[in-house]
Structure formats: structure tokens, C-alpha cells
């Protein structure tokens, strides 16, 4: 007998933690969207509440800033990064898929591979930072506690341990990763607060840095480049989540108010002030008591932290390394494996995750033992963020001009090996969004100026100040909106309420053809606007 209205069928039980997730980037069914904005907060904060964030937090001191100057740069970077990041959380609930797939609406069915490529590079960079910093801390702590040798074998075992644990969690999927991050958020936060007790007696908020009244003119001239460079490195952390937020927010019901979803993403980054300030504070202590560890030429934050730590804090350091490394690694690697399965549809999510994981692990070992890339990875990460931010601008302005309206079926054309649909544009490429992205990303790289690390060909044109990010943000916004006005998109890509600010043209939209397409224009339930 069918259930009556008075006795509806109970909601299906959520999958168990140990059940391997089968969803790729296909649209998550409404019945399976059981996540909340709080879950999004836990994943985004848990993924940054670790040693790798502490390492980034130490850069203002490495660049010669005082503690108070470094604090101002850190606050600027975190708040600005959180504001840039939070709108990227809305695509997941709206479309039930990840952000790279959602970008099909603005860069075209084929142009969405830009987001996939950027997320791959970002994941490898931040996964590497996480494994290297956490592995170094684990080996260093074990050396001080148990006399374990600090040789290549010890580091290799530590890196392998983290990498395999991270890969296992990513293979199980979203719910297991959420479980890990629920634990990581609480435990890592408690350990960082315990660290405040450990270093309270040594901390001096008046640490002056190198930009003092007695500094020579040459040193003084480097202040603003160092300040802006520090803020941009801090900002790279929240912005790095831009390509991944949809991986987690796609499990949030579409009916969830957008302000709550964006608020969760914003607050998750404000919460990262905890590990950032831990890194900034301890780096200022290291600079005072063990300055050889903050030499800009050969910085070693983890080694310096262990050198100044009281003996009872070595075990918490090891726990922080294990918990934090696991949380950061999973949030970085999970989304890339997920998206890789859509770029190569013959691979399942699990197969793609394993492949990307193995390649990332190979990069980690080659970079640490063969190519010595550890000290240049922060430069790599900053340049990636410079290229990712204009992509995010195109996405956010696209969402605004479309009034948040999307056709979820047309977004899946690439993944299903089909052709046509509302987002086909010119052979699968929307050259408006693509042009706005690559022009602004190229300009950003050319104007990058990271003191002592990387200076682009035009990096010195602003008196040594790094203007790469604000320049790429501005150029992407102006160029994309200008192209939408001069070269209107088809009316069919906009919802029933029409376009906001952009112009449209009544251009025929090719029907979806290919496996399962059967000549459909798009989602049968989505009416074409009149």
C-alpha cells in the first residue's frame, strides 16, 4: 500500500562513514543534500587550521615586519581574502555540483577545464605545503621526545604516512572527510590555544623587525613592498579555497538562504586568524631567540618552533602535525580527484582520486629530496592564486548578471560527453569569460613582486609594491562586463527575469546531442525565457 499524506515515507538514512562515495561531479540529488552551512564552516576552517597556515602566518616576520605591522598585514589579508572567497560558496547549492563544472555557464562547456586545471595546481601546492610542514614537525617532535634520527628516511616515512592517510580519507569521500574535520576543528583549535600558554612568557608584542627609525634609506624603501607582499601571501590561503567550496557546498540543500552559505564561508576564514596569529607570534619569538631559523634565504619555521618550545609542548606539536596535516590534505586533494574524474569521464571518482593522489605524492617526494622545491612552493602558490582570482571574478560577476539562474542539465554536457545546450557558445568556449580571465591573469603575473622570491617583468613599476592582485581583480571585472555589453550572450542563458546590466541577443541555442541527449535543448523542467 502506498504511503498516505498522513504517513509519509521516512527520509532515507544518510550513508555510513565507511561507505565509499559514488558521486562524481554529477548533480547531487535533492534527497541526498543533508549538509548544513555549519558543515561548510567545519570543512573550510578545518582545512586551514594547521601548520601550513602557521607557516604562511610567519611570512610577515620573514619579510622584516614588526609584530604589530605583521598583525595589520595578516588582518588585511584574511579579511580581504574572506570577502573575495565567500561568494564562491553559492554555486554548490544552486547547481548541486562543483565550481569548475558551474563555470561552464561563463567560460563554456569546454572552457570549464580552466577551473579544473587551476584547482589541480592549487591542490598540489597546498597539499605539498601541508605534508612538508606537518611531516617536518612530526619528525622534529619525535627527535626531541624519543631521540628519533632526523635523516631522509625519517622524513620519507613521515611524508608517506600523511599522504597515505589523506588519500584513504579522500577515497572514502565527503562524509568521512567531514567526520575528520569535525574532530580536527576542535582538537587543533585546543592545541593552538595550548600553544598560547606555552609561549606566553616569551612573547613580546613590541618586536620591532627591521623597519625601525634607525633603518637606512634602502631598508626603509622596502617597507611597503614587504607589507603588501605579506598581506598577499596571507590572502592566498582563503582565496585558495575558491575552486573547492562547491565540492562541499553542493551537499547543502538548494533552498538554504544564500546569506547563510556565504556567511559560513566568510566566518570560516576569519577563524583562521587562530593559526595565522600562532604563526606570526611564534615567528616573532623565533626571530628574537633563534634568528638563524628566520633567515629569508633559508627559513625553517618548524625547526625554529621546536627550538623555542618547552619540552612539554613537543607532544602537542606532533598531534598538531598529524591532525592538521590530515585535515588540510583531505580538503585539498578531495576536490581535485573529484574534478579530475569529470575531465576524464572514463575514470570514476575513486580512480581519479587515486591517480591524482599518486601524482601529488610523487611531486612531494621529488620536490623535497630531488629538486629542493620546499622553499619556492610559497611563490608557486601565490602565482597560482594570482591566476585563480580573476577566474573567481568572472564566476561571481556571471552569477550576478544571470541573477543566480542556471540550467543544471546544460552544465553537465562536458561530463556526459555531449555537445550543445545553453552553454555551448562557440564550439564549447565562451570567449568573453575566457578573454577576461587570461588577460587579467597574465597581467597579474607580470606585475607580481614578492620580495626575495619572484618579481615579474613589470613588478617594479609601482616602486616595488606588488599590485598584481588588485590589478587583475579590476581588469577582470571591467573587461568581463565590457565584453558582455559589447558582445551580448544568447538570451537563453539567462533566467526568466532576464539579464542584469548585460545585454542579450536572440541567438538559437543548439540542442544537446550525444549519449542520452536525444536532441533536447536542455533540462525539460527549465523553460526558455520569453
C-alpha positions in Angstrom: 0.0 0.0 0.0 1.4 3.4 -0.9 2.1 5.8 1.9 -0.6 8.3 2.6 -0.2 12.0 3.1 -0.7 11.5 6.8 2.1 8.9 7.0 4.8 10.0 4.6 7.8 7.7 3.9 10.7 8.3 6.3 13.7 10.1 4.8 16.4 7.8 3.7 19.2 7.3 6.2 22.5 9.0 5.3 25.3 6.7 4.1 27.6 5.4 6.7 31.1 6.9 7.2 32.8 3.8 5.8 30.6 3.7 2.6 32.7 4.9 -0.4 31.2 7.9 -2.0 30.0 7.1 -5.6 29.1 10.6 -6.8 31.4 12.3 -9.2 30.5 15.8 -10.4 27.1 14.8 -11.4 24.3 16.8 -9.8 23.7 15.7 -6.2 20.0 14.6 -5.8 17.9 16.8 -3.5 17.2 13.8 -1.2 21.0 13.4 -0.5 21.7 17.0 0.3 21.9 16.8 4.0 24.8 19.1 4.8 24.4 22.4 6.5 26.3 25.8 6.4 27.9 24.7 9.7 29.4 21.6 7.9 30.8 24.0 5.2 32.3 26.1 8.0 33.9 23.0 9.6 35.5 21.8 6.3 36.8 25.3 5.2 38.1 26.1 8.6 39.4 22.6 9.4 41.3 22.6 6.1 43.2 25.7 7.2 43.6 25.1 10.9 47.0 23.6 10.6 50.8 24.1 10.5 50.8 25.0 6.8 48.7 28.1 7.7 51.1 28.9 10.6 54.0 28.8 8.0 52.1 31.4 5.9 51.5 33.4 9.0 55.2 33.6 9.7 56.0 35.4 6.4 55.5 38.9 7.7 58.3 38.3 10.2 60.4 36.7 7.5 59.9 39.9 5.4 61.2 42.0 8.3 57.9 43.5 9.6 57.4 44.1 13.3 54.8 42.1 15.2 52.2 45.0 15.0 53.0 45.6 11.3 52.7 41.9 10.7 49.4 41.8 12.6 48.0 44.6 10.4 49.1 42.7 7.2 47.6 39.5 8.4 44.2 41.1 9.3 44.2 42.8 5.9 45.0 39.5 4.1 42.5 37.4 5.9 39.5 39.8 5.8 40.1 40.7 2.1 40.6 37.1 1.2 37.4 36.1 3.1 35.4 38.7 1.2 36.7 37.6 -2.1 36.1 33.9 -1.3 32.6 33.8 0.3 30.5 34.4 -2.9 32.1 31.2 -4.4 30.1 29.1 -1.9 26.7 29.8 -3.6 27.3 27.8 -6.8 27.2 24.4 -5.0 23.7 24.7 -3.6 22.5 26.3 -6.8 23.7 23.7 -9.1 24.5 20.6 -7.0 27.9 20.3 -8.5 31.4 21.7 -8.0 32.6 25.1 -9.0 34.6 24.0 -12.1 31.5 22.4 -13.6 29.5 25.5 -12.7 32.0 27.7 -14.6 30.7 26.1 -17.8 28.0 28.7 -17.7 30.5 31.5 -18.0 33.6 30.1 -19.8 31.8 27.5 -21.9 31.3 23.7 -21.8 35.0 23.2 -22.7 36.3 26.4 -21.1 35.4 24.9 -17.7 38.7 22.9 -17.9 40.4 26.2 -16.8 38.8 25.8 -13.4 39.9 22.1 -13.3 43.5 23.0 -14.1 43.6 25.8 -11.6 42.2 23.6 -8.8 44.7 20.8 -9.7 47.7 23.2 -9.3 46.2 24.7 -6.1 45.6 21.4 -4.6 49.1 20.1 -5.3 50.7 23.3 -4.0 48.8 23.4 -0.7 48.8 19.6 -0.2 52.6 19.8 -0.6 52.9 22.7 1.9 50.7 20.7 4.4 52.7 17.4 4.1 56.1 19.1 4.2 55.3 21.3 7.2 53.4 18.6 9.2 56.0 15.9 8.3 58.9 18.2 9.4 57.0 19.0 12.7 56.3 15.3 13.4 59.9 14.2 12.8 61.3 17.2 14.8 59.0 16.5 17.7 59.8 12.8 17.7 63.5 13.6 17.6 63.2 15.8 20.7 60.9 13.4 22.5 62.3 10.0 21.6 65.7 10.7 20.0 64.5 9.7 16.5 67.0 10.4 13.9 66.3 13.4 11.6 67.5 11.7 8.4 66.0 11.4 5.0 64.4 8.0 5.9 62.5 9.5 8.8 61.2 12.4 6.7 60.2 10.0 3.9 58.3 7.8 6.4 56.5 10.8 7.9 55.6 12.2 4.4 54.4 8.8 3.3 52.3 8.4 6.4 50.5 11.7 5.9 50.0 11.1 2.2 48.5 7.6 2.6 46.2 8.7 5.4 45.0 11.7 3.3 44.5 9.5 0.3 42.4 7.0 2.2 40.1 9.6 3.6 39.6 11.2 0.1 38.8 7.8 -1.4 36.0 7.2 1.2 34.7 10.6 0.3 32.7 13.6 1.6 31.1 12.2 4.7 34.3 10.6 6.1 36.2 13.9 5.3 33.5 15.8 7.2 33.9 13.5 10.1 37.7 14.0 10.2 37.3 17.8 10.0 34.7 17.8 12.8 37.4 16.3 15.0 40.2 18.5 13.6 38.4 21.8 14.1 38.0 21.2 17.9 41.3 19.4 18.7 43.6 21.6 16.6 42.0 24.8 18.0 42.5 23.5 21.5 46.2 22.7 20.8 46.8 26.1 19.3 45.3 27.7 22.4 47.5 25.5 24.5 50.4 26.9 22.5 49.4 30.4 23.6 50.1 29.2 27.1 53.4 27.6 26.1 54.8 30.8 24.6 53.1 33.5 26.7 56.2 34.1 28.8 58.5 34.6 25.7 56.1 36.7 23.6 57.0 40.4 23.2 54.4 42.4 21.2 56.9 45.2 20.8 59.2 43.1 18.5 60.4 45.8 16.1 61.5 44.0 12.9 63.9 45.7 10.6 61.9 48.7 9.6 62.8 50.9 12.6 63.6 54.6 12.9 67.3 53.8 12.6 67.0 51.7 9.4 68.8 53.1 6.4 67.0 54.5 3.3 67.4 51.3 1.3 65.8 49.2 4.0 63.0 51.7 4.6 62.1 51.7 0.9 61.3 48.0 1.2 58.6 48.5 3.8 55.5 48.8 1.6 56.6 46.0 -0.8 57.2 43.8 2.3 53.9 44.8 3.9 51.8 44.2 0.7 53.7 41.1 -0.1 53.0 39.7 3.4 49.3 40.5 3.1 49.1 38.8 -0.4 50.7 35.7 0.9 48.2 35.6 3.8 45.4 36.3 1.3 46.4 33.4 -0.8 45.2 31.0 1.9 41.4 31.9 1.8 41.4 32.5 -1.9 42.9 29.0 -2.5 39.5 27.6 -1.4 37.7 29.3 -4.3 37.9 26.4 -6.6 36.9 23.9 -3.9 34.0 25.4 -2.0 31.5 23.9 -4.4 32.9 20.4 -3.7 31.4 20.7 -0.2 28.5 23.2 -0.5 26.9 21.0 -3.3 25.6 18.8 -0.4 23.7 21.8 1.0 20.0 22.0 0.0 19.3 24.5 -2.7 16.6 26.1 -0.5 19.2 27.2 2.0 19.5 31.0 2.2 22.5 32.2 0.3 23.5 34.6 3.1 23.9 31.7 5.4 26.1 29.8 2.9 28.2 32.9 2.2 28.3 33.7 5.9 29.7 30.2 6.8 32.5 30.6 4.2 33.3 34.1 5.4 33.4 33.1 9.1 35.5 30.0 8.4 38.3 32.3 7.1 38.0 34.7 10.0 38.5 31.7 12.2 41.8 31.0 10.5 43.2 34.0 12.4 43.9 31.4 15.1 46.6 29.5 13.2 47.8 32.7 11.4 48.4 34.5 14.7 50.0 31.5 16.2 52.5 31.5 13.3 53.0 35.3 13.5 53.5 35.2 17.2 55.9 32.3 17.4 57.8 33.6 14.4 58.5 36.9 16.3 59.8 34.8 19.2 62.0 32.7 16.9 63.3 35.9 15.3 64.3 37.1 18.8 65.6 33.9 20.4 66.8 31.8 17.4 67.2 34.2 14.4 69.1 31.7 12.3 65.7 29.9 11.7 64.1 33.0 10.1 66.9 33.9 7.7 65.0 34.8 4.5 67.5 32.8 2.4 66.9 29.6 4.4 63.8 29.9 6.5 62.8 27.0 8.8 59.7 27.9 10.8 59.1 24.4 12.0 62.7 23.9 13.2 62.6 27.3 14.9 59.3 26.4 16.6 60.8 23.3 18.1 63.9 25.1 19.1 61.9 27.6 21.3 59.2 25.2 22.5 59.2 24.0 26.1 59.7 20.2 26.4 56.1 19.5 27.4 54.8 21.1 24.2 56.6 18.7 21.9 53.8 16.1 22.0 51.1 18.7 21.2 53.3 19.8 18.3 53.3 16.2 17.0 49.5 16.0 17.5 49.0 19.3 15.6 51.1 18.0 12.8 49.1 14.8 12.5 45.6 16.3 12.9 46.2 19.5 10.9 48.1 17.8 8.1 45.3 15.3 7.7 42.6 18.0 7.6 44.4 20.2 5.1 45.5 17.4 2.9 42.0 16.0 2.5 40.3 19.3 1.7 43.0 20.0 -0.9 43.1 16.6 -2.6 39.4 15.5 -2.4 38.1 18.2 -4.8 40.8 17.7 -7.3 40.2 14.0 -7.6 36.5 14.7 -7.9 37.0 17.2 -10.7 39.7 15.1 -12.5 37.0 12.4 -12.9 34.9 14.9 -14.9 37.8 16.0 -17.2 38.4 12.3 -17.9 34.9 10.7 -17.7 36.2 7.2 -18.1 37.7 7.4 -14.6 35.4 7.0 -11.6 35.8 9.4 -8.7 37.8 6.8 -6.8 40.1 6.1 -9.7 40.7 9.7 -10.4 41.4 10.4 -6.7 43.9 7.6 -6.6 45.6 8.8 -9.8 45.8 12.5 -8.6 47.0 11.3 -5.2 49.8 9.2 -6.5 51.0 12.1 -8.8 50.8 14.5 -5.9 52.8 12.2 -3.7 55.4 11.8 -6.4 55.7 15.6 -6.6 56.1 15.9 -2.8 59.0 13.4 -2.7 60.7 14.8 -5.8 60.3 18.4 -4.5 61.7 17.5 -1.1 64.5 15.1 -1.9 65.3 15.7 -5.6 64.6 19.3 -6.7 64.5 21.2 -3.3 61.2 23.0 -4.1 60.2 23.4 -0.5 61.3 27.0 -0.2 59.8 28.0 -3.5 56.4 26.5 -3.0 55.0 29.7 -1.4 55.9 31.6 -4.6 54.2 28.9 -6.7 51.1 29.1 -4.5 51.0 32.9 -4.7 51.3 32.9 -8.5 48.5 30.3 -8.8 46.3 32.4 -6.7 47.0 35.4 -8.9 45.7 33.3 -11.8 42.8 31.9 -9.9 41.3 35.2 -8.5 40.3 36.6 -11.9 38.6 33.3 -12.7 36.6 33.8 -9.5 35.7 37.3 -10.5 34.3 36.1 -13.8 32.3 33.5 -11.9 30.9 36.0 -9.4 30.0 38.6 -11.9 28.5 35.9 -14.1 26.3 34.8 -11.2 25.3 38.4 -10.6 24.4 39.2 -14.2 22.5 35.9 -14.5 20.6 36.7 -11.3 21.8 33.3 -9.9 19.8 31.3 -12.6 21.5 28.2 -14.1 20.4 25.2 -16.1 22.0 22.2 -14.2 21.5 19.8 -17.1 23.3 22.0 -19.5 26.2 22.3 -17.1 26.7 18.5 -17.3 27.2 18.4 -21.1 31.0 18.0 -21.0 30.9 15.3 -18.3 28.4 13.3 -20.3 30.5 13.6 -23.5 27.6 15.5 -25.2 27.5 18.6 -27.3 25.3 21.7 -27.5 23.0 23.2 -24.9 22.7 26.7 -23.4 26.4 26.9 -22.6 27.8 25.7 -25.8 28.6 29.2 -27.1 31.3 28.9 -29.8 32.2 25.2 -30.0 32.1 24.9 -26.3 34.1 28.1 -25.5 32.7 31.4 -24.2 35.4 33.7 -25.4 34.1 36.6 -23.3 34.8 34.9 -20.0 37.9 33.2 -21.3 39.4 36.5 -22.5 38.6 38.4 -19.3 40.3 35.5 -17.4 43.6 35.1 -19.3 44.2 38.8 -19.9 43.8 39.7 -16.2 45.7 36.6 -15.1 48.7 37.4 -17.4 48.8 41.0 -16.2 48.7 39.8 -12.6 51.7 37.5 -13.1 53.6 40.2 -15.0 53.1 42.7 -12.1 53.8 40.2 -9.3 56.5 41.3 -6.8 57.3 39.0 -3.9 60.4 40.3 -2.2 63.3 37.9 -2.3 61.2 35.3 -4.2 59.7 36.3 -7.5 59.5 39.6 -9.4 57.6 39.7 -12.7 58.8 41.8 -15.7 56.7 44.8 -14.5 56.9 44.1 -10.8 59.0 47.2 -10.1 56.8 49.7 -11.9 54.9 50.6 -8.7 58.0 51.3 -6.7 58.4 47.7 -5.8 54.8 47.3 -4.4 53.0 44.2 -5.5 49.9 45.4 -7.3 49.2 42.1 -9.1 46.1 41.1 -7.3 44.2 44.4 -7.3 45.2 45.0 -10.9 44.0 41.5 -12.0 40.8 41.9 -10.0 40.0 45.3 -11.6 40.9 44.2 -15.1 38.9 41.0 -14.9 35.8 42.9 -13.7 35.9 45.8 -16.1 36.9 43.6 -19.1 34.2 40.9 -18.5 31.4 43.4 -18.0 32.5 45.4 -21.1 32.6 42.3 -23.3 29.1 41.3 -22.1 27.9 44.8 -23.2 29.7 44.9 -26.5 29.2 41.2 -27.4 25.9 40.1 -25.9 25.3 36.5 -24.8 22.4 34.4 -26.0 19.1 35.3 -24.3 18.6 31.6 -23.4 21.5 31.6 -20.9 19.6 34.0 -18.7 16.6 33.1 -16.5 13.0 34.2 -16.6 13.9 37.6 -15.1 16.4 38.4 -17.8 19.9 39.8 -17.6 21.2 42.3 -15.0 23.4 45.0 -16.6 24.5 42.8 -19.5 22.8 42.9 -23.0 21.4 39.8 -24.7 20.7 38.7 -28.2 18.2 36.2 -29.6 20.7 33.6 -30.9 19.5 30.0 -31.5 20.8 27.5 -28.9 21.9 24.1 -30.3 20.1 21.1 -28.9 22.0 18.7 -26.6 23.2 15.7 -28.6 25.3 12.7 -27.7 24.9 10.0 -25.1 21.4 10.5 -23.6 20.9 13.9 -25.3 18.2 12.8 -27.8 18.1 16.2 -29.3 17.0 18.0 -26.1 17.6 21.7 -25.8 18.2 21.4 -22.1 16.6 20.4 -18.9 12.9 19.7 -19.7 11.8 21.3 -16.5 13.7 24.6 -17.2 11.6 26.8 -19.5 13.2 29.1 -22.0 12.7 32.7 -21.1 10.4 34.5 -23.5 
